[in-house]
Amino acid sequence: MGKAIFVDLTRCTGCRGCQVACKQWKNLPGEETRNTGSHQNPPDLSFTTIRLVRFQEVREKNKLEWLFFPEQCRHCYGAPCKGQADATLEGAMMQDDATGAVYTTDKITQVPGDEVRSACPYNIPRAPKDNKGVSKCDFCFDRISNGMKPSCVLACPTGTMNYGDEDDMLKLANERLEIVKKQYPDAVLGDPDSVRVIYLFQSDPKKYYENAVAEAVSPVTRKELFAGIFGGKKKA
Protein backbone atom coordinates (compact mmCIF):
# COMPACT_ATOMS: atom_id res chain seq x y z
CA MET A 1 0.00 0.00 0.00
CA GLY A 2 3.02 2.32 0.15
CA LYS A 3 3.98 4.92 2.75
CA ALA A 4 2.30 8.00 4.18
CA ILE A 5 2.89 10.94 6.49
CA PHE A 6 0.30 11.94 9.08
CA VAL A 7 0.58 15.56 10.20
CA ASP A 8 -1.28 16.30 13.45
CA LEU A 9 -1.60 20.07 13.35
CA THR A 10 -3.01 20.19 16.88
CA ARG A 11 0.49 19.32 18.09
CA CYS A 12 2.43 21.74 15.90
CA THR A 13 4.14 24.60 17.77
CA GLY A 14 5.53 26.37 14.71
CA CYS A 15 9.12 25.62 15.68
CA ARG A 16 10.09 25.17 12.00
CA GLY A 17 12.38 22.27 12.84
CA CYS A 18 10.95 20.41 9.85
CA GLN A 19 11.60 23.38 7.58
CA VAL A 20 15.22 23.62 8.70
CA ALA A 21 15.76 19.86 8.45
CA CYS A 22 14.47 19.89 4.88
CA LYS A 23 16.91 22.65 3.95
CA GLN A 24 19.79 20.84 5.58
CA TRP A 25 19.14 17.40 4.11
CA LYS A 26 18.49 18.73 0.61
CA ASN A 27 21.41 21.18 0.87
CA LEU A 28 19.13 24.02 -0.21
CA PRO A 29 20.33 27.62 0.20
CA GLY A 30 18.68 30.10 2.50
CA GLU A 31 16.71 32.98 1.03
CA GLU A 32 17.10 36.69 1.55
CA THR A 33 13.70 37.74 2.85
CA ARG A 34 12.07 40.66 4.58
CA ASN A 35 9.55 41.16 7.38
CA THR A 36 6.03 40.98 5.98
CA GLY A 37 4.21 41.46 9.28
CA SER A 38 4.18 37.76 10.12
CA HIS A 39 6.44 35.30 11.87
CA GLN A 40 6.15 33.19 8.71
CA ASN A 41 9.39 33.33 6.78
CA PRO A 42 10.00 33.17 3.88
CA PRO A 43 6.59 34.39 2.67
CA ASP A 44 5.98 31.46 0.32
CA LEU A 45 7.34 28.28 -1.17
CA SER A 46 9.98 28.72 -3.85
CA PHE A 47 12.38 26.75 -6.02
CA THR A 48 14.79 26.59 -3.06
CA THR A 49 12.21 26.36 -0.26
CA ILE A 50 10.18 23.22 -0.79
CA ARG A 51 8.80 23.05 2.73
CA LEU A 52 7.31 25.99 4.63
CA VAL A 53 5.56 26.41 7.99
CA ARG A 54 2.69 28.82 7.41
CA PHE A 55 1.45 31.00 10.30
CA GLN A 56 -2.09 32.29 10.76
CA GLU A 57 -3.60 34.24 13.66
CA VAL A 58 -7.33 33.59 14.01
CA ARG A 59 -9.97 34.32 16.61
CA GLU A 60 -11.92 31.28 17.74
CA LYS A 61 -14.74 31.87 20.25
CA ASN A 62 -13.23 35.20 21.31
CA LYS A 63 -9.86 33.59 21.86
CA LEU A 64 -6.68 34.13 19.84
CA GLU A 65 -5.42 30.94 18.21
CA TRP A 66 -2.25 30.32 16.24
CA LEU A 67 -2.71 27.94 13.31
CA PHE A 68 0.54 26.44 12.07
CA PHE A 69 0.62 24.64 8.73
CA PRO A 70 3.87 22.85 7.71
CA GLU A 71 3.19 22.67 3.98
CA GLN A 72 4.67 20.21 1.52
CA CYS A 73 3.79 18.18 -1.56
CA ARG A 74 0.91 15.80 -0.80
CA HIS A 75 2.12 12.99 -3.10
CA CYS A 76 -1.32 12.49 -4.62
CA TYR A 77 -2.60 9.23 -5.99
CA GLY A 78 -2.47 9.64 -9.76
CA ALA A 79 -0.38 12.79 -9.27
CA PRO A 80 -1.62 15.46 -11.70
CA CYS A 81 1.78 17.20 -11.72
CA LYS A 82 3.33 14.01 -13.07
CA GLY A 83 0.57 13.72 -15.65
CA GLN A 84 1.21 17.26 -16.84
CA ALA A 85 4.96 16.70 -16.99
CA ASP A 86 4.47 13.43 -18.90
CA ALA A 87 2.38 15.29 -21.46
CA THR A 88 5.54 17.21 -22.38
CA LEU A 89 8.22 14.62 -21.72
CA GLU A 90 7.61 11.16 -20.35
CA GLY A 91 9.89 10.32 -17.45
CA ALA A 92 10.38 13.92 -16.28
CA MET A 93 8.57 12.97 -13.09
CA MET A 94 8.14 9.54 -11.52
CA GLN A 95 5.92 7.94 -8.90
CA ASP A 96 7.55 5.11 -6.99
CA ASP A 97 5.44 1.94 -6.93
CA ALA A 98 6.71 0.79 -3.53
CA THR A 99 6.28 4.02 -1.55
CA GLY A 100 4.06 6.28 -3.67
CA ALA A 101 6.66 9.07 -3.60
CA VAL A 102 6.41 11.53 -6.50
CA TYR A 103 9.79 12.89 -7.57
CA THR A 104 11.49 14.66 -10.46
CA THR A 105 14.26 13.32 -12.70
CA ASP A 106 17.01 15.07 -14.64
CA LYS A 107 14.57 15.43 -17.55
CA ILE A 108 12.42 17.89 -15.60
CA THR A 109 14.49 20.84 -16.84
CA GLN A 110 12.98 20.25 -20.29
CA VAL A 111 9.44 20.84 -19.01
CA PRO A 112 7.88 24.32 -18.52
CA GLY A 113 7.57 24.74 -14.78
CA ASP A 114 4.48 26.93 -14.86
CA GLU A 115 2.54 24.19 -16.65
CA VAL A 116 3.41 21.63 -14.00
CA ARG A 117 2.48 24.04 -11.22
CA SER A 118 -0.88 24.83 -12.82
CA ALA A 119 -1.86 21.15 -12.67
CA CYS A 120 -1.34 20.86 -8.91
CA PRO A 121 -4.54 21.20 -6.85
CA TYR A 122 -2.44 22.41 -3.91
CA ASN A 123 -0.25 24.92 -5.81
CA ILE A 124 2.98 23.25 -4.66
CA PRO A 125 5.66 22.89 -7.39
CA ARG A 126 7.84 25.94 -7.95
CA ALA A 127 9.87 26.82 -11.03
CA PRO A 128 13.23 28.62 -11.21
CA LYS A 129 13.46 32.05 -12.84
CA ASP A 130 14.04 30.55 -16.30
CA ASN A 131 10.91 28.34 -15.89
CA LYS A 132 12.88 25.21 -16.78
CA GLY A 133 11.44 22.49 -14.55
CA VAL A 134 10.20 22.55 -10.97
CA SER A 135 11.27 21.56 -7.49
CA LYS A 136 9.12 20.14 -4.70
CA CYS A 137 9.22 17.73 -1.77
CA ASP A 138 10.12 14.22 -2.95
CA PHE A 139 9.22 12.47 0.34
CA CYS A 140 12.98 12.31 1.01
CA PHE A 141 12.97 9.49 -1.52
CA ASP A 142 16.66 8.80 -1.00
CA ARG A 143 15.99 8.25 2.71
CA ILE A 144 12.75 6.27 2.61
CA SER A 145 14.05 3.95 -0.12
CA ASN A 146 16.78 3.00 2.37
CA GLY A 147 14.42 2.37 5.28
CA MET A 148 14.86 5.80 6.90
CA LYS A 149 12.29 8.41 7.89
CA PRO A 150 11.92 11.66 5.95
CA SER A 151 14.11 14.37 7.45
CA CYS A 152 11.10 16.50 8.47
CA VAL A 153 9.59 13.63 10.44
CA LEU A 154 12.88 12.80 12.12
CA ALA A 155 13.37 16.42 13.21
CA CYS A 156 9.86 17.02 14.63
CA PRO A 157 10.03 17.26 18.45
CA THR A 158 6.29 17.28 19.22
CA GLY A 159 4.82 14.26 17.44
CA THR A 160 3.21 16.43 14.75
CA MET A 161 4.96 14.52 11.97
CA ASN A 162 4.44 10.76 11.72
CA TYR A 163 5.63 8.39 8.99
CA GLY A 164 4.93 4.74 8.25
CA ASP A 165 2.85 2.29 6.26
CA GLU A 166 -0.14 3.92 4.64
CA ASP A 167 -2.77 1.90 6.50
CA ASP A 168 -1.08 2.54 9.84
CA MET A 169 -0.96 6.28 9.25
CA LEU A 170 -4.59 6.44 8.17
CA LYS A 171 -5.59 4.47 11.27
CA LEU A 172 -3.59 6.83 13.49
CA ALA A 173 -5.14 9.84 11.75
CA ASN A 174 -8.68 8.61 12.36
CA GLU A 175 -7.91 7.74 15.98
CA ARG A 176 -6.51 11.21 16.63
CA LEU A 177 -9.45 12.81 14.83
CA GLU A 178 -11.90 11.21 17.25
CA ILE A 179 -9.88 12.43 20.23
CA VAL A 180 -9.41 15.94 18.87
CA LYS A 181 -13.10 16.35 18.03
CA LYS A 182 -13.89 16.36 21.75
CA GLN A 183 -12.13 19.73 22.00
CA TYR A 184 -12.49 20.89 18.40
CA PRO A 185 -15.83 19.66 16.98
CA ASP A 186 -14.99 21.05 13.52
CA ALA A 187 -11.75 19.06 13.23
CA VAL A 188 -11.30 17.28 9.91
CA LEU A 189 -8.75 15.27 7.93
CA GLY A 190 -7.51 16.82 4.71
CA ASP A 191 -8.25 14.71 1.61
CA PRO A 192 -7.33 11.40 3.33
CA ASP A 193 -8.53 9.20 0.44
CA SER A 194 -6.43 10.82 -2.26
CA VAL A 195 -3.04 11.84 -0.84
CA ARG A 196 -0.15 10.36 1.11
CA VAL A 197 0.38 13.40 3.34
CA ILE A 198 -2.69 13.55 5.58
CA TYR A 199 -3.29 16.63 7.71
CA LEU A 200 -5.48 16.82 10.80
CA PHE A 201 -6.98 20.32 10.96
CA GLN A 202 -8.57 21.48 14.21
CA SER A 203 -10.89 23.79 12.25
CA ASP A 204 -11.77 24.74 8.67
CA PRO A 205 -8.65 24.03 6.56
CA LYS A 206 -9.11 27.29 4.66
CA LYS A 207 -8.37 29.15 7.90
CA TYR A 208 -4.88 27.67 7.71
CA TYR A 209 -4.32 28.37 4.00
CA GLU A 210 -6.51 28.75 0.95
CA ASN A 211 -4.90 25.76 -0.80
CA ALA A 212 -4.77 23.52 2.25
CA VAL A 213 -7.22 21.05 0.70
CA ALA A 214 -8.09 20.26 -2.90
CA GLU A 215 -11.57 21.81 -2.76
CA ALA A 216 -10.03 25.25 -2.47
CA VAL A 217 -8.69 25.35 -6.04
CA SER A 218 -9.99 24.72 -9.54
CA PRO A 219 -7.26 23.80 -12.11
CA VAL A 220 -8.07 20.11 -11.54
CA THR A 221 -11.45 19.31 -10.07
CA ARG A 222 -11.70 17.10 -7.03
CA LYS A 223 -13.68 14.49 -8.98
CA GLU A 224 -11.12 14.33 -11.78
CA LEU A 225 -8.21 14.17 -9.36
CA PHE A 226 -9.69 11.35 -7.33
CA ALA A 227 -10.71 9.39 -10.44
CA GLY A 228 -7.03 9.30 -11.40
CA ILE A 229 -7.37 10.54 -14.97
CA PHE A 230 -3.63 11.26 -14.98
CA GLY A 231 -2.69 7.61 -14.92
CA GLY A 232 -3.11 6.76 -11.26
CA LYS A 233 -6.08 5.26 -9.49
CA LYS A 234 -8.30 6.15 -6.61
CA LYS A 235 -7.57 4.39 -3.37
CA ALA A 236 -9.99 1.51 -2.81
N, C-alpha and C positions, 0 to 999 in steps of 0.2 A: 504493500500500500504506500510505500515511500515514507518520507519524513515530514515533519511540520514543526512550526514554532507557535507556541501559545503565549500571547502577550497580555498579562493581567494588569490593565492600566490602573486598577484600584491600588496597586502596590508600587506604582512608579512615583519616585520623588523628584524627578527631573535632574538627576545628578549628572547625566550625560556621559556616564561611564561607557555605555554602549557606543555612543557616537565617537568617543576618543579611541576605543578599542578597534573600531572599524577603520579609522584613519591609520592607526598604527599597523594593523595586520596587513592592510592593503597598500601601505607605504604611500598614502595620498597626502599631498601638501596641504598646509593650512591655507585659509583664505584671508585676504585683507578685507575686513568688514567695518561697519560703522554702527553706532547705536541707533536703533530704529524705534526706541521707546518700549522695548520688550527685552526680557532676559533671553529670549530665543536668539541664537546666533550660530551660524549665519542666518540671514532671513529666509533662505529657501534651499532646497536641494540644488546641486549643480553637478557639472561633469566631474569635479573632484570632491564633492561631498555627497556620498550616496546613501548616507543615513543621517537623519536629523531629528532631534527632539524638539517638537513644537510645543509652545507654551500658550495657554489661553487662560485669562482671568474671567470667570463667570460668576453670576450671583444666583445661587440656588436657595430658595426659601429664605431670602433676606440674609444669606450667609455667603461670604466670599469663598469661592472654591478655585483652586488651581487645577487645570486639566492638562496633563502632560501626555504627549503623543509621540513616542519614538517611531518615526515613519521609515518604512523601507519597502522594497518590492515585495508584493504579496505572493509571487510564484503561482500564478493562476493555473488551474487546470485548463488545457487548451489555450495556452498563453497567447493573447491577441498580439502582443508585441512581436513574438516570434513569427506569428502568421504574417504580419506586415513586413517584417524583415525578409522572410522567405519569398514574398511576392517580388522582391527586388533581386535577392541573391540567396538561393538555398544554402543553408549551412552557416549563415551569418550569426544566427542564434540557435542554441540547442536546448532541449529539455531532457535531462537525465532520466532514464527509465527507472533506475533503482531508487532515486531520492525525490525526483520531481523538480529538482533545481533547474531554474532557467538562467542560462548564462550566454555571454557573447563569445565569439571566436575572433580570430585575426581578420576574418572577412568583413567584420562589422563596419570597418572604415570605408567600405564601398557602398554603404547604404545611407541614404539621407536621414539624419537623426530626427528631424522634425516629423517625418512620416511615422517613424517608430513610436515617438512620443504621443502622437495624435491617436494612436490605436489603443493606448493604455487607459483603462477606465479609472485608474487612480492617479494619472498624470505623474508617473514616476521617472521614466528614463530621461536622461539629460544629454544633450549634444554639446560638443566643443564649439568654439567660435566658428570654425570652418564648416560645421554641420556634417562632418564626416563621421558617422557612427554615433553610438551612445554609450553611456556607462550607467550601471545600476548595481544594486546588491545582487550577488550571485549565490547567496546562501552560504558563503564561505565554502564554495564547492571543493576547493583543495583540501580543506579541513575535514568536511563531513565525509568525503570519499575515502578518507583515511581513518574513519572511526572517531573523529574528534568533534567537539561542539563548535558551532559558529562562534566567532570571537565576541560578538555582542552578548550572546547568552553566557559565555564564560565570565565576562566582566561584570554582569549585573549583580549587585550586592543585595537586592531586596526580594528576589524571587519573581520579579516582573516577567523576565524572559525565561521561557522553558522550551526545551528541544527534545524530540524523541520520535518514536514511531507515530505515524499519523493517527491511528486509532487511539493510542494512549493520550495524545495531546487533545484530541477532540473530547475524550472522556473527561479529562482534567478540566477542560474549558467549561463543559456543561455542569460539572460538579461545583466549580467556583461560581458559575452564574447563579445557581440556586442559592448559594450562601450569600452572595452579594445582593441579590434581590431583596433580602430581608431589610437591608439598610437603604438600598437604592432600587426602588420598584421598577424604574425605567431602564435598568441595566439590560444590555443586549450584546450578543456576539456579532461581530462584523463578518458577513458573508462566509459563514463557516462551511458551506457545502461547495464552495467554488475556489477556495484559495488555500495555500499551505501556511500562511501567516495569519493566525486567527487572533483578533483583538477582542478583549472584554471591555466594553465601554460602560461606565457607571450611569451615563445618561445619553441623550441623543448624540450619535456620532458626529453630526454636523456642528455640534458645539465645540468639538475638538478641532475639526478641519473640514472644509467643504468637500474634499475628495477622500474622506476617511473610509467611505463605503462606496460600492459601485453605483448605487442609486443616485448619487449626487452628480453624476456626469452623464454625457450623452453620446460621445463618439462611438461607443459600442454599447448597445442596449443590454440590459441585464439578461433578458431572455436569450439573446444571441450569444452572449458570453458564456452562459451556463450550458447552452446546447452544444458548445464546443465546435462552432463552425470553422474555427481556425486549425482544425486538425486534431484537437484533443477530444476529451469526452467528459461528460458530466459525471461526477462521483455518484456511484450507485447508493 
